[in-house]
Amino acid sequence: MSLPDGREAEWDTDGTAGLEAQVMRNGMLVGFVPVIEGSEDFDEQQVLDAIVRTDYDKPIARQRSVAPPPAPPLPRVGGVFRRFLDGFRYR
């Protein structure tokens, strides 16, 4: 999962029964998410909720009580994709 400032959260269950993550920047470990208690029994929706509710701003991340509000959608960019949508009207 891509995070601000070029960081990435790599979620997995390798070597543990529960869900955990490493936060990396340029291949270097800059933080982690400890094993989330009870996550070994999570279904897909609960896993997604746990990932969204995680606050990655500290070296040892924590779970927020509620998910942050959704951000505005990203704008569409130009190029071939835009030309397909607009019917190749540009020259």
DSSP file (Angstrom, degrees, kcal/mol; ACC not computed):
  #  RESIDUE AA STRUCTURE BP1 BP2  ACC     N-H-->O    O-->H-N    N-H-->O    O-->H-N    TCO  KAPPA ALPHA  PHI   PSI    X-CA   Y-CA   Z-CA
    1    1 A M              0   0    0      0, 0.0     8,-2.9     0, 0.0     2,-0.3   0.000 360.0 360.0 360.0 127.5    0.0    0.0    0.0
    2    2 A S  B     -A    8   0A   0      6,-0.2     6,-0.2     8,-0.0     5,-0.0  -0.570 360.0-172.9 -78.2 137.0    1.5    3.4   -1.0
    3    3 A L    >   -     0   0    0      4,-3.1     3,-0.7    -2,-0.3     4,-0.3  -0.770  33.4 -79.1-121.4 166.7    1.7    6.0    1.7
    4    4 A P  G >  S+     0   0    0      0, 0.0     3,-1.3     0, 0.0    -1,-0.2  -0.169 110.1  35.1 -60.3 162.7    2.7    9.7    1.6
    5    5 A D  G 3  S-     0   0    0      1,-0.3     0, 0.0    20,-0.0     0, 0.0   0.712 132.4 -68.0  65.4  23.9    6.3   10.7    1.5
    6    6 A G  G <  S+     0   0    0     -3,-0.7    20,-0.5     1,-0.2    -1,-0.3   0.618  96.0 140.3  76.1  11.8    7.3    7.7   -0.7
    7    7 A R  E <   - B   0  25A   0     -3,-1.3    -4,-3.1    -4,-0.3     2,-0.4  -0.502  34.8-159.0 -86.1 158.7    6.6    5.2    2.0
    8    8 A E  E     -AB   2  24A   0     16,-2.6    16,-3.2    -6,-0.2     2,-0.6  -1.000  10.5-144.0-136.7 137.5    5.0    1.8    1.4
    9    9 A A  E     - B   0  23A   0     -8,-2.9     2,-0.8    -2,-0.4    14,-0.2  -0.902  12.7-159.9-100.3 122.1    3.2   -0.5    3.9
   10   10 A E  E     - B   0  22A   0     12,-3.1    12,-1.6    -2,-0.6     2,-0.3  -0.870  11.7-162.9-105.7 101.7    3.8   -4.2    3.2
   11   11 A W  E     + B   0  21A   0     -2,-0.8     2,-0.3    10,-0.2    10,-0.2  -0.619  22.9 141.3 -87.1 140.9    1.1   -6.2    4.9
   12   12 A D  E     - B   0  20A   0      8,-2.6     8,-2.1    -2,-0.3    -2,-0.0  -0.969  49.9-138.7-162.0 176.8    1.5   -9.9    5.4
   13   13 A T    >   +     0   0    0     -2,-0.3     3,-1.4     6,-0.2     2,-0.2   0.085  50.8 145.2-127.9  17.9    0.9  -12.8    7.8
   14   14 A D  T 3  S-     0   0    0      1,-0.3     3,-0.1     6,-0.1     4,-0.1  -0.393  76.1  -2.1 -63.8 128.0    4.3  -14.6    7.2
   15   15 A G  T 3  S+     0   0    0      1,-0.2     2,-0.3    -2,-0.2    -1,-0.3   0.438 123.3  76.1  75.2  -1.2    5.6  -16.3   10.3
   16   16 A T  S <  S-     0   0    0     -3,-1.4    -1,-0.2     2,-0.2     4,-0.1  -0.913  76.8-130.3-135.4 163.8    2.7  -15.1   12.5
   17   17 A A  S    S+     0   0    0     -2,-0.3     2,-0.2    -3,-0.1    -1,-0.1   0.691  89.1  54.4 -84.4 -19.1   -0.9  -16.1   12.9
   18   18 A G  S    S-     0   0    0     -4,-0.1     2,-0.3    22,-0.1    -2,-0.2  -0.501  93.4 -83.4-113.8-180.0   -2.1  -12.5   12.6
   19   19 A L        +     0   0    0     17,-0.5    17,-2.4    -2,-0.2     2,-0.3  -0.650  52.1 156.1 -85.1 133.2   -1.9   -9.5   10.3
   20   20 A E  E     -B   12   0A   0     -8,-2.1    -8,-2.6    -2,-0.3     2,-0.3  -0.934  20.4-152.5-148.6 168.7    1.1   -7.2   10.5
   21   21 A A  E     -BC  11  33A   0     12,-1.8    12,-2.9    -2,-0.3     2,-0.4  -0.991  11.1-143.9-147.7 154.7    3.0   -4.8    8.3
   22   22 A Q  E     -BC  10  32A   0    -12,-1.6   -12,-3.1    -2,-0.3     2,-0.6  -0.960  18.9-143.5-112.8 137.7    6.4   -3.3    7.7
   23   23 A V  E     -BC   9  31A   0      8,-3.0     7,-3.0    -2,-0.4     8,-1.3  -0.913  26.1-174.6-104.5 120.4    6.6    0.4    6.6
   24   24 A M  E     -BC   8  29A   0    -16,-3.2   -16,-2.6    -2,-0.6     2,-0.4  -0.848  20.0-172.5-119.1 148.7    9.4    0.9    4.0
   25   25 A R  E >  S-BC   7  28A   0      3,-2.4     3,-1.9    -2,-0.3   -18,-0.2  -0.954  82.0 -17.2-137.9 120.7   11.0    3.9    2.3
   26   26 A N  T 3  S-     0   0    0    -20,-0.5     3,-0.1    -2,-0.4   -19,-0.1   0.863 128.7 -52.7  52.9  40.0   13.5    3.4   -0.4
   27   27 A G  T 3  S+     0   0    0      1,-0.2     2,-0.4     0, 0.0    -1,-0.3   0.475 115.2 115.5  79.0   2.2   14.0   -0.2    0.7
   28   28 A M  E <  S-C   25   0A   0     -3,-1.9    -3,-2.4     2,-0.0     2,-0.5  -0.865  71.3-116.6-108.0 139.0   14.7    0.8    4.4
   29   29 A L  E     +C   24   0A   0     -2,-0.4    -5,-0.2    -5,-0.2     3,-0.1  -0.603  40.1 163.7 -71.8 121.2   12.5   -0.1    7.3
   30   30 A V  E     -     0   0A   0     -7,-3.0     2,-0.3    -2,-0.5    -6,-0.2   0.423  63.1 -17.2-118.6  -3.8   11.1    3.2    8.8
   31   31 A G  E     -C   23   0A   0     -8,-1.3    -8,-3.0    29,-0.0    -1,-0.3  -0.971  57.1-144.2 179.6 175.1    8.2    1.7   10.9
   32   32 A F  E     -Cd  22  60A   0     27,-2.6    29,-2.5    -2,-0.3   -10,-0.2  -0.989  15.7-130.2-154.7 161.9    6.0   -1.2   11.5
   33   33 A V  E     -C   21   0A   0    -12,-2.9   -12,-1.8    -2,-0.3     3,-0.1  -0.972  33.9-133.4-113.2 114.3    2.5   -2.3   12.4
   34   34 A P        -     0   0    0      0, 0.0   -15,-0.1     0, 0.0   -12,-0.0  -0.154  45.3 -68.5 -62.1 164.1    2.6   -4.9   15.3
   35   35 A V        -     0   0    0    -15,-0.1     2,-0.6     1,-0.1   -15,-0.2  -0.305  52.7-126.2 -55.2 130.0    0.4   -8.0   14.9
   36   36 A I    >   -     0   0    0    -17,-2.4     3,-2.0    -3,-0.1   -17,-0.5  -0.721  28.7-115.5 -83.9 120.2   -3.2   -6.9   15.2
   37   37 A E  T 3  S+     0   0    0     -2,-0.6    -1,-0.1     1,-0.3     0, 0.0  -0.280  96.1  11.7 -59.3 134.7   -4.9   -9.0   17.9
   38   38 A G  T >  S+     0   0    0      1,-0.1     3,-1.5     4,-0.0    -1,-0.3   0.393  89.2 121.0  82.3  -3.3   -7.6  -11.3   16.6
   39   39 A S  G X   +     0   0    0     -3,-2.0     3,-1.5     1,-0.3    -2,-0.1   0.659  54.7  77.9 -71.9 -14.3   -6.6  -10.7   13.0
   40   40 A E  G 3  S+     0   0    0      1,-0.3    -1,-0.3    -4,-0.2   -22,-0.1   0.733 100.6  42.8 -64.9 -18.6   -6.0  -14.4   12.4
   41   41 A D  G <  S+     0   0    0     -3,-1.5    -1,-0.3     2,-0.0    -2,-0.2   0.285  88.1 126.7-107.1   8.5   -9.8  -14.8   12.2
   42   42 A F    <   -     0   0    0     -3,-1.5     2,-0.2    -4,-0.1    -3,-0.0  -0.355  49.6-143.4 -68.5 143.9  -10.5  -11.7   10.0
   43   43 A D     >  -     0   0    0     -2,-0.1     4,-2.1     1,-0.0     5,-0.2  -0.417  40.6 -86.7 -90.8-179.5  -12.4  -12.0    6.8
   44   44 A E  H  > S+     0   0    0      1,-0.2     4,-2.2     2,-0.2     5,-0.2   0.884 127.8  51.0 -58.9 -42.5  -11.5   -9.9    3.8
   45   45 A Q  H  > S+     0   0    0      1,-0.2     4,-2.2     2,-0.2    -1,-0.2   0.886 110.4  49.2 -64.8 -39.5  -13.7   -6.9    4.8
   46   46 A Q  H  > S+     0   0    0      2,-0.2     4,-2.3     1,-0.2    -1,-0.2   0.861 109.1  52.8 -69.0 -35.2  -12.1   -6.9    8.3
   47   47 A V  H  X S+     0   0    0     -4,-2.1     4,-2.2     2,-0.2    -2,-0.2   0.939 110.8  47.1 -63.4 -46.9   -8.6   -7.0    6.8
   48   48 A L  H  X S+     0   0    0     -4,-2.2     4,-2.3     1,-0.2    -2,-0.2   0.907 111.5  51.2 -61.3 -42.0   -9.4   -4.0    4.6
   49   49 A D  H  X S+     0   0    0     -4,-2.2     4,-2.4     1,-0.2    -1,-0.2   0.907 109.4  50.2 -62.1 -42.4  -10.9   -2.1    7.5
   50   50 A A  H  X S+     0   0    0     -4,-2.3     4,-0.6     1,-0.2    -1,-0.2   0.897 111.0  48.9 -63.6 -40.5   -7.8   -2.8    9.7
   51   51 A I  H >< S+     0   0    0     -4,-2.2     3,-0.6     1,-0.2    -2,-0.2   0.904 113.9  45.7 -65.9 -41.6   -5.5   -1.5    6.9
   52   52 A V  H 3< S+     0   0    0     -4,-2.3    -2,-0.2     1,-0.2    -1,-0.2   0.867 111.2  52.3 -70.3 -36.8   -7.5    1.7    6.4
   53   53 A R  H 3< S+     0   0    0     -4,-2.4    11,-2.8    -5,-0.2     2,-0.3   0.551  84.0 111.0 -78.7  -6.6   -7.8    2.4   10.1
   54   54 A T  E <<  -E   63   0B   0     -4,-0.6     2,-0.8    -3,-0.6     9,-0.2  -0.511  61.9-144.6 -74.0 133.0   -4.1    2.2   10.7
   55   55 A D  E     -E   62   0B   0      7,-3.1     7,-1.2    -2,-0.3     3,-0.5  -0.876  17.2-176.9 -96.8 109.0   -2.3    5.4   11.5
   56   56 A Y        +     0   0    0     -2,-0.8    -1,-0.1     1,-0.2     5,-0.1   0.311  54.7  99.0 -91.2   7.2    1.1    5.2    9.9
   57   57 A D  S    S+     0   0    0      5,-0.1    -1,-0.2     3,-0.1     4,-0.1   0.672  75.5  59.2 -75.4 -17.1    2.5    8.5   11.1
   58   58 A K  S    S-     0   0    0     -3,-0.5   -26,-0.2     1,-0.1     3,-0.1  -0.753  91.4-113.6-107.3 157.1    4.5    7.1   14.0
   59   59 A P  S    S+     0   0    0      0, 0.0   -27,-2.6     0, 0.0     2,-0.7   0.875 116.1  45.2 -57.8 -37.0    7.4    4.5   13.8
   60   60 A I  B    S-d   32   0A   0    -29,-0.2   -27,-0.2   -27,-0.1    -3,-0.1  -0.903  96.5-144.2-106.9 103.8    5.1    2.0   15.6
   61   61 A A        -     0   0    0    -29,-2.5     2,-0.3    -2,-0.7    -5,-0.2  -0.186  14.5-160.3 -67.8 157.5    1.8    2.4   14.0
   62   62 A R  E     -E   55   0B   0     -7,-1.2    -7,-3.1   -29,-0.1     2,-0.4  -0.898  22.0-103.7-133.8 164.2   -1.5    2.1   15.9
   63   63 A Q  E     -E   54   0B   0     -2,-0.3    -9,-0.2    -9,-0.2     2,-0.1  -0.763  29.3-138.3 -90.9 130.6   -5.1    1.4   15.0
   64   64 A R        -     0   0    0    -11,-2.8     3,-0.1    -2,-0.4   -11,-0.1  -0.484  18.6-123.7 -77.3 157.6   -7.6    4.3   14.9
   65   65 A S  S    S+     0   0    0     -2,-0.1     2,-0.3     1,-0.1    -1,-0.1   0.831  95.6  19.8 -72.7 -30.7  -11.0    3.7   16.4
   66   66 A V  S    S-     0   0    0    -13,-0.1    -1,-0.1    -3,-0.0    -2,-0.0  -0.955  90.9-100.1-134.9 156.5  -12.6    4.8   13.1
   67   67 A A        -     0   0    0     -2,-0.3   -14,-0.1     1,-0.1   -17,-0.0  -0.426  44.8-104.6 -71.0 147.9  -11.4    5.0    9.6
   68   68 A P        -     0   0    0      0, 0.0    -1,-0.1     0, 0.0     3,-0.1  -0.338  47.2 -88.8 -67.8 156.5  -10.5    8.5    8.3
   69   69 A P        -     0   0    0      0, 0.0     2,-0.0     0, 0.0     0, 0.0  -0.323  54.4 -91.2 -64.4 150.6  -13.0   10.1    5.9
   70   70 A P        -     0   0    0      0, 0.0    -3,-0.0     0, 0.0     0, 0.0  -0.331  40.0-127.1 -63.5 142.6  -12.5    9.3    2.2
   71   71 A A        -     0   0    0      1,-0.1     3,-0.1    -3,-0.1     0, 0.0  -0.459  37.1 -85.1 -81.8 159.9  -10.3   11.7    0.3
   72   72 A P        -     0   0    0      0, 0.0    -1,-0.1     0, 0.0     0, 0.0  -0.333  57.2 -93.2 -62.9 150.6  -11.5   13.3   -2.9
   73   73 A P        -     0   0    0      0, 0.0     0, 0.0     0, 0.0     0, 0.0  -0.265  43.5-101.1 -64.8 152.4  -10.9   11.2   -6.0
   74   74 A L        -     0   0    0      1,-0.1     2,-0.1    -3,-0.1     3,-0.1  -0.469  41.3-109.3 -70.6 143.6   -7.8   11.7   -8.0
   75   75 A P        -     0   0    0      0, 0.0     2,-0.2     0, 0.0    -1,-0.1  -0.391  33.9-104.9 -71.0 151.8   -8.2   13.7  -11.2
   76   76 A R        -     0   0    0     -2,-0.1     2,-0.2     1,-0.0     0, 0.0  -0.517  36.2-136.7 -72.1 144.5   -8.0   12.0  -14.5
   77   77 A V        -     0   0    0     -2,-0.2     5,-0.2     1,-0.2    -1,-0.0  -0.632  15.8-112.0-101.1 163.0   -4.7   12.6  -16.4
   78   78 A G        +     0   0    0     -2,-0.2     3,-0.4     3,-0.1     4,-0.2   0.235  67.0  78.7 -74.3-158.8   -4.3   13.4  -20.0
   79   79 A G  S  > S-     0   0    0      1,-0.2     4,-2.0     2,-0.2     5,-0.2  -0.521 103.1 -25.2  92.3-159.7   -2.7   11.3  -22.7
   80   80 A V  H  > S+     0   0    0      1,-0.2     4,-2.4     2,-0.2    -1,-0.2   0.876 134.0  56.9 -60.4 -41.2   -4.1    8.3  -24.5
   81   81 A F  H  > S+     0   0    0     -3,-0.4     4,-1.9     1,-0.2    -1,-0.2   0.931 108.7  46.3 -57.8 -46.7   -6.6    7.4  -21.7
   82   82 A R  H  > S+     0   0    0     -5,-0.2     4,-2.2     1,-0.2    -1,-0.2   0.896 111.1  52.8 -63.4 -40.1   -8.2   10.9  -21.9
   83   83 A R  H  <>S+     0   0    0     -4,-2.0     5,-3.0     1,-0.2     4,-0.5   0.872 106.7  52.7 -65.2 -36.4   -8.3   10.8  -25.7
   84   84 A F  H ><5S+     0   0    0     -4,-2.4     3,-0.9     3,-0.2    -1,-0.2   0.933 111.7  46.0 -61.8 -45.0  -10.2    7.4  -25.6
   85   85 A L  H 3<5S+     0   0    0     -4,-1.9    -2,-0.2     1,-0.2    -1,-0.2   0.859 116.3  44.8 -66.7 -34.9  -12.8    8.9  -23.2
   86   86 A D  T 3<5S-     0   0    0     -4,-2.2     3,-0.3    -5,-0.2    -1,-0.2   0.336 115.6-109.5 -95.0   8.0  -13.2   12.1  -25.3
   87   87 A G  T < 5 -     0   0    0     -3,-0.9    -3,-0.2    -4,-0.5    -4,-0.1   0.791  60.8 -71.4  74.9  28.6  -13.4   10.3  -28.7
   88   88 A F  S   <S+     0   0    0     -5,-3.0    -1,-0.2    -6,-0.2    -4,-0.1   0.867  84.4 148.3  56.5  41.6  -10.0   11.4  -30.0
   89   89 A R        +     0   0    0     -3,-0.3     2,-0.2    -6,-0.2    -1,-0.1   0.563  44.1  88.8 -81.0  -8.4  -11.2   15.0  -30.5
   90   90 A Y              0   0    0      1,-0.1    -4,-0.0    -7,-0.1    -7,-0.0  -0.585 360.0 360.0 -93.4 153.3   -7.7   16.5  -29.8
   91   91 A R              0   0    0     -2,-0.2    -1,-0.1     0, 0.0    -2,-0.0   0.342 360.0 360.0-118.6 360.0   -5.0   17.2  -32.4
